[in-house]
Amino acid sequence: MQLVRNIWTNPEVRVNKANRIAGVLDNHAEGEAYAENSLRKFVRNKSPQVMPSINKFFSNPE
């Protein structure tokens, strides 16, 4: 999946010849959009626990 994502969306990967001829481009906005993808935005404010309810059950006995 990572390989396909890089080929289709990475601004530094150029598959066709016309884009490769262009050389190094200053694509700051395009690079920012690639780095801040929708999955990152979704998990940014989430808890880093896989199963928070089970963790709470075992760590906070009543």
Biopython code that builds the backbone (N, CA, C, O; Angstrom):
import numpy as np
from Bio.PDB.StructureBuilder import StructureBuilder

atoms = [
    (1, "MET", "N", (0.824, -1.188, 0.000)),
    (1, "MET", "CA", (0.000, 0.000, 0.000)),
    (1, "MET", "C", (0.878, 1.265, 0.000)),
    (1, "MET", "O", (0.576, 2.240, -0.688)),
    (2, "GLN", "N", (1.948, 1.231, 0.770)),
    (2, "GLN", "CA", (2.844, 2.390, 0.824)),
    (2, "GLN", "C", (3.478, 2.666, -0.526)),
    (2, "GLN", "O", (3.645, 3.822, -0.913)),
    (3, "LEU", "N", (3.829, 1.619, -1.239)),
    (3, "LEU", "CA", (4.443, 1.799, -2.551)),
    (3, "LEU", "C", (3.463, 2.437, -3.538)),
    (3, "LEU", "O", (3.837, 3.331, -4.297)),
    (4, "VAL", "N", (2.229, 1.983, -3.527)),
    (4, "VAL", "CA", (1.214, 2.548, -4.416)),
    (4, "VAL", "C", (0.945, 3.995, -4.040)),
    (4, "VAL", "O", (0.798, 4.848, -4.915)),
    (5, "ARG", "N", (0.878, 4.277, -2.736)),
    (5, "ARG", "CA", (0.658, 5.653, -2.287)),
    (5, "ARG", "C", (1.785, 6.567, -2.764)),
    (5, "ARG", "O", (1.530, 7.685, -3.210)),
    (6, "ASN", "N", (3.024, 6.099, -2.672)),
    (6, "ASN", "CA", (4.152, 6.913, -3.121)),
    (6, "ASN", "C", (4.108, 7.164, -4.620)),
    (6, "ASN", "O", (4.388, 8.274, -5.073)),
    (7, "ILE", "N", (3.764, 6.152, -5.383)),
    (7, "ILE", "CA", (3.739, 6.330, -6.838)),
    (7, "ILE", "C", (2.636, 7.300, -7.251)),
    (7, "ILE", "O", (2.858, 8.133, -8.131)),
    (8, "TRP", "N", (1.458, 7.216, -6.642)),
    (8, "TRP", "CA", (0.324, 8.031, -7.078)),
    (8, "TRP", "C", (0.299, 9.420, -6.472)),
    (8, "TRP", "O", (-0.143, 10.359, -7.133)),
    (9, "THR", "N", (0.760, 9.591, -5.227)),
    (9, "THR", "CA", (0.537, 10.879, -4.574)),
    (9, "THR", "C", (1.796, 11.628, -4.158)),
    (9, "THR", "O", (1.713, 12.825, -3.883)),
    (10, "ASN", "N", (2.933, 10.994, -4.099)),
    (10, "ASN", "CA", (4.144, 11.672, -3.659)),
    (10, "ASN", "C", (4.576, 12.707, -4.698)),
    (10, "ASN", "O", (4.756, 12.371, -5.868)),
    (11, "PRO", "N", (4.742, 13.963, -4.277)),
    (11, "PRO", "CA", (5.114, 15.005, -5.248)),
    (11, "PRO", "C", (6.534, 14.851, -5.795)),
    (11, "PRO", "O", (6.855, 15.446, -6.824)),
    (12, "GLU", "N", (7.387, 14.072, -5.138)),
    (12, "GLU", "CA", (8.754, 13.907, -5.616)),
    (12, "GLU", "C", (8.911, 12.759, -6.596)),
    (12, "GLU", "O", (9.954, 12.642, -7.239)),
    (13, "VAL", "N", (7.896, 11.903, -6.727)),
    (13, "VAL", "CA", (7.954, 10.780, -7.655)),
    (13, "VAL", "C", (7.306, 11.199, -8.964)),
    (13, "VAL", "O", (6.154, 11.631, -8.995)),
    (14, "ARG", "N", (8.066, 11.063, -10.040)),
    (14, "ARG", "CA", (7.555, 11.430, -11.367)),
    (14, "ARG", "C", (7.672, 10.208, -12.271)),
    (14, "ARG", "O", (8.772, 9.731, -12.550)),
    (15, "VAL", "N", (6.539, 9.716, -12.719)),
    (15, "VAL", "CA", (6.521, 8.486, -13.498)),
    (15, "VAL", "C", (6.699, 8.757, -14.987)),
    (15, "VAL", "O", (7.461, 8.058, -15.656)),
    (16, "ASN", "N", (6.006, 9.761, -15.511)),
    (16, "ASN", "CA", (6.110, 9.987, -16.956)),
    (16, "ASN", "C", (7.317, 10.864, -17.294)),
    (16, "ASN", "O", (7.824, 11.595, -16.443)),
    (17, "LYS", "N", (7.756, 10.783, -18.513)),
    (17, "LYS", "CA", (8.996, 11.422, -18.952)),
    (17, "LYS", "C", (8.921, 12.949, -18.909)),
    (17, "LYS", "O", (9.906, 13.607, -18.576)),
    (18, "ALA", "N", (7.766, 13.510, -19.241)),
    (18, "ALA", "CA", (7.631, 14.971, -19.249)),
    (18, "ALA", "C", (7.847, 15.558, -17.857)),
    (18, "ALA", "O", (8.473, 16.609, -17.719)),
    (19, "ASN", "N", (7.343, 14.900, -16.841)),
    (19, "ASN", "CA", (7.541, 15.392, -15.476)),
    (19, "ASN", "C", (8.964, 15.175, -14.985)),
    (19, "ASN", "O", (9.480, 15.977, -14.206)),
    (20, "ARG", "N", (9.605, 14.094, -15.435)),
    (20, "ARG", "CA", (11.000, 13.851, -15.023)),
    (20, "ARG", "C", (11.936, 14.876, -15.623)),
    (20, "ARG", "O", (12.930, 15.236, -14.992)),
    (21, "ILE", "N", (11.656, 15.355, -16.811)),
    (21, "ILE", "CA", (12.503, 16.341, -17.470)),
    (21, "ILE", "C", (12.472, 17.674, -16.723)),
    (21, "ILE", "O", (13.444, 18.427, -16.768)),
    (22, "ALA", "N", (11.378, 17.970, -16.043)),
    (22, "ALA", "CA", (11.211, 19.250, -15.356)),
    (22, "ALA", "C", (12.255, 19.466, -14.260)),
    (22, "ALA", "O", (12.529, 20.610, -13.898)),
    (23, "GLY", "N", (12.839, 18.401, -13.728)),
    (23, "GLY", "CA", (13.863, 18.544, -12.702)),
    (23, "GLY", "C", (13.262, 18.757, -11.320)),
    (23, "GLY", "O", (12.155, 18.301, -11.032)),
    (24, "VAL", "N", (14.008, 19.456, -10.472)),
    (24, "VAL", "CA", (13.570, 19.691, -9.096)),
    (24, "VAL", "C", (12.581, 20.848, -9.077)),
    (24, "VAL", "O", (12.873, 21.938, -9.571)),
    (25, "LEU", "N", (11.413, 20.600, -8.505)),
    (25, "LEU", "CA", (10.381, 21.622, -8.417)),
    (25, "LEU", "C", (10.190, 22.042, -6.967)),
    (25, "LEU", "O", (10.388, 21.236, -6.058)),
    (26, "ASP", "N", (9.813, 23.273, -6.744)),
    (26, "ASP", "CA", (9.508, 23.749, -5.397)),
    (26, "ASP", "C", (8.014, 23.585, -5.152)),
    (26, "ASP", "O", (7.234, 24.524, -5.314)),
    (27, "ASN", "N", (7.635, 22.387, -4.763)),
    (27, "ASN", "CA", (6.232, 22.060, -4.526)),
    (27, "ASN", "C", (5.947, 22.044, -3.028)),
    (27, "ASN", "O", (5.595, 21.001, -2.476)),
    (28, "HIS", "N", (6.092, 23.174, -2.376)),
    (28, "HIS", "CA", (5.896, 23.197, -0.928)),
    (28, "HIS", "C", (4.453, 22.893, -0.549)),
    (28, "HIS", "O", (4.212, 22.140, 0.395)),
    (29, "ALA", "N", (3.500, 23.457, -1.261)),
    (29, "ALA", "CA", (2.083, 23.219, -0.950)),
    (29, "ALA", "C", (1.701, 21.764, -1.240)),
    (29, "ALA", "O", (0.953, 21.148, -0.481)),
    (30, "GLU", "N", (2.215, 21.231, -2.330)),
    (30, "GLU", "CA", (1.916, 19.841, -2.689)),
    (30, "GLU", "C", (2.563, 18.879, -1.690)),
    (30, "GLU", "O", (1.961, 17.868, -1.330)),
    (31, "GLY", "N", (3.764, 19.180, -1.247)),
    (31, "GLY", "CA", (4.437, 18.364, -0.237)),
    (31, "GLY", "C", (3.727, 18.415, 1.100)),
    (31, "GLY", "O", (3.627, 17.401, 1.789)),
    (32, "GLU", "N", (3.233, 19.582, 1.474)),
    (32, "GLU", "CA", (2.471, 19.722, 2.719)),
    (32, "GLU", "C", (1.190, 18.892, 2.665)),
    (32, "GLU", "O", (0.831, 18.242, 3.647)),
    (33, "ALA", "N", (0.509, 18.911, 1.541)),
    (33, "ALA", "CA", (-0.718, 18.121, 1.387)),
    (33, "ALA", "C", (-0.411, 16.632, 1.452)),
    (33, "ALA", "O", (-1.215, 15.863, 1.980)),
    (34, "TYR", "N", (0.732, 16.210, 0.929)),
    (34, "TYR", "CA", (1.119, 14.799, 0.984)),
    (34, "TYR", "C", (1.442, 14.388, 2.417)),
    (34, "TYR", "O", (1.036, 13.312, 2.857)),
    (35, "ALA", "N", (2.164, 15.230, 3.146)),
    (35, "ALA", "CA", (2.563, 14.888, 4.511)),
    (35, "ALA", "C", (1.381, 14.920, 5.476)),
    (35, "ALA", "O", (1.324, 14.112, 6.403)),
    (36, "GLU", "N", (0.459, 15.820, 5.276)),
    (36, "GLU", "CA", (-0.708, 15.936, 6.157)),
    (36, "GLU", "C", (-1.911, 15.265, 5.512)),
    (36, "GLU", "O", (-2.894, 15.925, 5.175)),
    (37, "ASN", "N", (-1.829, 13.955, 5.343)),
    (37, "ASN", "CA", (-2.919, 13.234, 4.695)),
    (37, "ASN", "C", (-4.106, 13.042, 5.642)),
    (37, "ASN", "O", (-4.015, 13.350, 6.830)),
    (38, "SER", "N", (-5.191, 12.542, 5.120)),
    (38, "SER", "CA", (-6.435, 12.439, 5.896)),
    (38, "SER", "C", (-6.321, 11.452, 7.058)),
    (38, "SER", "O", (-6.944, 11.666, 8.097)),
    (39, "LEU", "N", (-5.547, 10.382, 6.912)),
    (39, "LEU", "CA", (-5.379, 9.437, 8.012)),
    (39, "LEU", "C", (-4.655, 10.092, 9.181)),
    (39, "LEU", "O", (-5.045, 9.901, 10.333)),
    (40, "ARG", "N", (-3.614, 10.853, 8.902)),
    (40, "ARG", "CA", (-2.904, 11.565, 9.956)),
    (40, "ARG", "C", (-3.789, 12.566, 10.675)),
    (40, "ARG", "O", (-3.749, 12.680, 11.900)),
    (41, "LYS", "N", (-4.587, 13.288, 9.907)),
    (41, "LYS", "CA", (-5.512, 14.249, 10.510)),
    (41, "LYS", "C", (-6.529, 13.545, 11.398)),
    (41, "LYS", "O", (-6.909, 14.073, 12.443)),
    (42, "PHE", "N", (-6.974, 12.356, 10.993)),
    (42, "PHE", "CA", (-7.964, 11.608, 11.757)),
    (42, "PHE", "C", (-7.402, 11.116, 13.090)),
    (42, "PHE", "O", (-8.078, 11.219, 14.114)),
    (43, "VAL", "N", (-6.175, 10.584, 13.096)),
    (43, "VAL", "CA", (-5.620, 9.996, 14.317)),
    (43, "VAL", "C", (-4.828, 10.985, 15.166)),
    (43, "VAL", "O", (-4.325, 10.613, 16.227)),
    (44, "ARG", "N", (-4.709, 12.209, 14.733)),
    (44, "ARG", "CA", (-3.884, 13.181, 15.457)),
    (44, "ARG", "C", (-4.328, 13.373, 16.913)),
    (44, "ARG", "O", (-3.477, 13.406, 17.802)),
    (45, "ASN", "N", (-5.599, 13.499, 17.177)),
    (45, "ASN", "CA", (-6.088, 13.757, 18.530)),
    (45, "ASN", "C", (-6.687, 12.524, 19.200)),
    (45, "ASN", "O", (-7.392, 12.645, 20.201)),
    (46, "LYS", "N", (-6.417, 11.356, 18.664)),
    (46, "LYS", "CA", (-6.916, 10.115, 19.245)),
    (46, "LYS", "C", (-5.950, 9.598, 20.299)),
    (46, "LYS", "O", (-4.768, 9.942, 20.303)),
    (47, "SER", "N", (-6.469, 8.773, 21.184)),
    (47, "SER", "CA", (-5.647, 8.139, 22.200)),
    (47, "SER", "C", (-4.742, 7.104, 21.545)),
    (47, "SER", "O", (-5.186, 6.404, 20.634)),
    (48, "PRO", "N", (-3.487, 6.982, 21.976)),
    (48, "PRO", "CA", (-2.579, 6.033, 21.337)),
    (48, "PRO", "C", (-2.778, 4.592, 21.815)),
    (48, "PRO", "O", (-1.890, 3.758, 21.636)),
    (49, "GLN", "N", (-3.911, 4.293, 22.410)),
    (49, "GLN", "CA", (-4.190, 2.949, 22.888)),
    (49, "GLN", "C", (-4.998, 2.179, 21.853)),
    (49, "GLN", "O", (-5.831, 2.748, 21.148)),
    (50, "VAL", "N", (-4.742, 0.886, 21.772)),
    (50, "VAL", "CA", (-5.460, 0.058, 20.822)),
    (50, "VAL", "C", (-6.858, -0.264, 21.351)),
    (50, "VAL", "O", (-7.842, -0.158, 20.618)),
    (51, "MET", "N", (-6.942, -0.654, 22.612)),
    (51, "MET", "CA", (-8.226, -0.993, 23.228)),
    (51, "MET", "C", (-8.353, -0.239, 24.550)),
    (51, "MET", "O", (-8.090, -0.813, 25.606)),
    (52, "PRO", "N", (-8.748, 1.030, 24.516)),
    (52, "PRO", "CA", (-8.779, 1.833, 25.740)),
    (52, "PRO", "C", (-9.741, 1.317, 26.803)),
    (52, "PRO", "O", (-9.463, 1.481, 27.991)),
    (53, "SER", "N", (-10.852, 0.705, 26.432)),
    (53, "SER", "CA", (-11.794, 0.211, 27.436)),
    (53, "SER", "C", (-11.205, -0.946, 28.232)),
    (53, "SER", "O", (-11.431, -1.040, 29.439)),
    (54, "ILE", "N", (-10.457, -1.823, 27.580)),
    (54, "ILE", "CA", (-9.810, -2.929, 28.298)),
    (54, "ILE", "C", (-8.694, -2.386, 29.180)),
    (54, "ILE", "O", (-8.525, -2.851, 30.307)),
    (55, "ASN", "N", (-7.935, -1.420, 28.697)),
    (55, "ASN", "CA", (-6.873, -0.827, 29.511)),
    (55, "ASN", "C", (-7.446, -0.158, 30.753)),
    (55, "ASN", "O", (-6.874, -0.287, 31.835)),
    (56, "LYS", "N", (-8.560, 0.553, 30.622)),
    (56, "LYS", "CA", (-9.188, 1.195, 31.775)),
    (56, "LYS", "C", (-9.709, 0.161, 32.767)),
    (56, "LYS", "O", (-9.620, 0.362, 33.978)),
    (57, "PHE", "N", (-10.243, -0.931, 32.267)),
    (57, "PHE", "CA", (-10.770, -1.978, 33.122)),
    (57, "PHE", "C", (-9.686, -2.560, 34.009)),
    (57, "PHE", "O", (-9.912, -2.761, 35.202)),
    (58, "PHE", "N", (-8.503, -2.839, 33.449)),
    (58, "PHE", "CA", (-7.435, -3.449, 34.216)),
    (58, "PHE", "C", (-6.601, -2.452, 35.011)),
    (58, "PHE", "O", (-6.012, -2.829, 36.024)),
    (59, "SER", "N", (-6.534, -1.217, 34.597)),
    (59, "SER", "CA", (-5.693, -0.243, 35.291)),
    (59, "SER", "C", (-6.432, 0.550, 36.360)),
    (59, "SER", "O", (-5.790, 1.121, 37.241)),
    (60, "ASN", "N", (-7.763, 0.603, 36.312)),
    (60, "ASN", "CA", (-8.540, 1.344, 37.310)),
    (60, "ASN", "C", (-9.527, 0.408, 38.031)),
    (60, "ASN", "O", (-10.728, 0.448, 37.763)),
    (61, "PRO", "N", (-9.027, -0.420, 38.931)),
    (61, "PRO", "CA", (-9.952, -1.312, 39.639)),
    (61, "PRO", "C", (-10.835, -0.521, 40.606)),
    (61, "PRO", "O", (-10.406, 0.478, 41.182)),
    (62, "GLU", "N", (-12.033, -0.972, 40.768)),
    (62, "GLU", "CA", (-12.960, -0.263, 41.666)),
    (62, "GLU", "C", (-13.046, -0.934, 43.004)),
    (62, "GLU", "O", (-13.778, -0.472, 43.880)),
]
sb = StructureBuilder()
sb.init_structure("model")
sb.init_model(0)
sb.init_chain("A")
sb.init_seg("    ")
for serial, (resi, resn, name, xyz) in enumerate(atoms, 1):
    if name == "N":
        sb.init_residue(resn, " ", resi, " ")
    sb.init_atom(name, np.array(xyz, "f"), 0.0, 1.0, " ", f" {name:<3s}", serial, name[0])
structure = sb.get_structure()
